[in-house]
Amino acid sequence: MTIKLGLDTLDALPPNVSKPNYQRAMLSPGIIHIGVGNFHRAHQAVYLDKLFNAGLAYDWAIRGAGIKSYDSVMREKLKAQDWLTTVVELDAKGLTARVCASMLDFIENDASTLIDALTDSQIRIVSLTITEGGYFMDDKTGGFNLAHDEIQRDIANIDSPTTVFGLMIAALKRRKEQNKPAFTIMSCDNIPHNGKIAKRVVSEMAAAIDGDLAQWIDQNVTFPNSMVDCITPATSEQERQRLVTLFDIEDQAPVFCEPFRQWVLEDDFANGRPPLEEVGVEFVADVAPFELMKLRILNGGHAAIAYPGALFGIHFVHDVMAHPLISLYLKKLVTQEVIPTLPSVPGVDFDDYFAVIESRFANPEVCDTVPRLCQDASNRLPKFILPTIVANLEQGRDCAGLALVVALWCRLCAEGDVANSKITIDDPQAKRLIKQASMAKVEPAIFLQMTDIFGTLSRNTVFVNHFTSMLEMLWASGTEKTLEWYLKQ
């Protein structure tokens, strides 16, 4: 019998579903989280659920919030099931399900209501998963785009803001006026130096509004950096039906995710924090080494396997990892050209970390796709691959395997110019990439002339020579033979 998820049906759920051992009435809010998507509910909300299940920190429950139209859609789905979420962990050894009850409610999509909630002195942390686009970064400078129309509108009308940062500043302004303590702003977005980025946005906006307010924020608000990790696919009707089939639960917004999750957090909180170290969160003085490790091994590893996988016509990431040439290529690349560029990370053995990454990539239950990993490569490679190449060159080491990643990407882009090709180049710069890659068949270095992507690497003789030889080999011998050649070196 299918059971509709709700507080009144928790006791009727199957015994193989983990349920909260605390009562909702025991909880009080300490956090407002803006951006209640799948990742938040698979990550931060689960950590807090574990904390409450351990009988700890009942005064740190979450109030959800959001200002986008899709936030209203999510709110209505969760409201109908008493703000509960079923989290299914996609373990190759067997799927497990838990009902997470760490969110008390979801504030209405209304600026005035949200500012009132943010001003409540019970709220000591405001956390964010608003994606990279929500930080109004300038694509050309990499800094905050203070001139953006929405930002300028909020600066001129801070008592009726429309952006997330305008709303937080408006609430901080009220707290200052009412002599209430400030809250911590905790970014949980998958962006390097996310706390510093959030601080820059708030500081620059506040300075443009009121110098005294900006000074008060600088003295009272903290912005801890964090590194977050948990592969969390989108939820479709297929996942909802799978939940019914496996666990007899009707949930309009379940979350399916891998069993691995990591949260490394700078211990810098203005107004207290929950004892998340009790449930596996790592509190550190400096998150940067952890971020760099993830960026170069996990994100760089995704790029390294995605392009040969696409050229071989493989759709799922776990099937890519089952291809012996690609898995061996990844291992050699990470061992010889990625790990040597990393500074030591407290308590981390890089070989062990990479072994976990390999098993995560190979997890057949996650069903991550190669097309997803190939998306937006013109933006991703300059973050995940090119800095590692630069680090190797600066330190006098080889970068042939990383040059091969770039050559594989070029070869993949050229497929966009092939009639009846099954490959689609999903990138904002797709037309330009396809054109440059097609011309590079005759003169490989032409692809590297996109200096907004490659920067000074386009003029580095060692890198250009490696790239040229790899691309020529890909055209002459194909992907399989090129990988075989590289593995023999």
ABEGO torsion letter per residue (X at the ends): XBBBBBAAAAAABBAABBBBABBAAABBBABBBBGBBAAAAABAAAAAAAAAAAGBGAAABBBBBBABAAAAAAAAAAAAAGGBBBBBBBBAAEBBBBBBAABABBBBBBAAAAAAAAABAABABBBBBAEAAAAGBBAAAGBBBAABAAAAAAAABAABBABAAAAAAAAAAAAAAAGBBBBBBBBABBBBGAAAAAAAAAAAAAAAABAAAAAAAAAABBBBBBBBBBBBBBBBAAAAAAAAAAAGBBBABBBBBBABBBBBBBBBBAAEBBBAAAAGBBBBABAAAAAAAAAAAAAAAAAAAAAAAAAAGBABAAAAAABAAAAAAAAAAAAAAAAAABBBBBGBBAAAAAAAAAAAAABAAAGBBAAAAABGAAAAAAAAAAAAAAAAAAAGBBAAAAAAAAAAAAAAAAAAABBGBABBBBBAAAAAAAAAAAAAAABAAAAAABAAAAEAAAABAAAAAAAAAAAAAAAAAEAAAAAAAAAAX
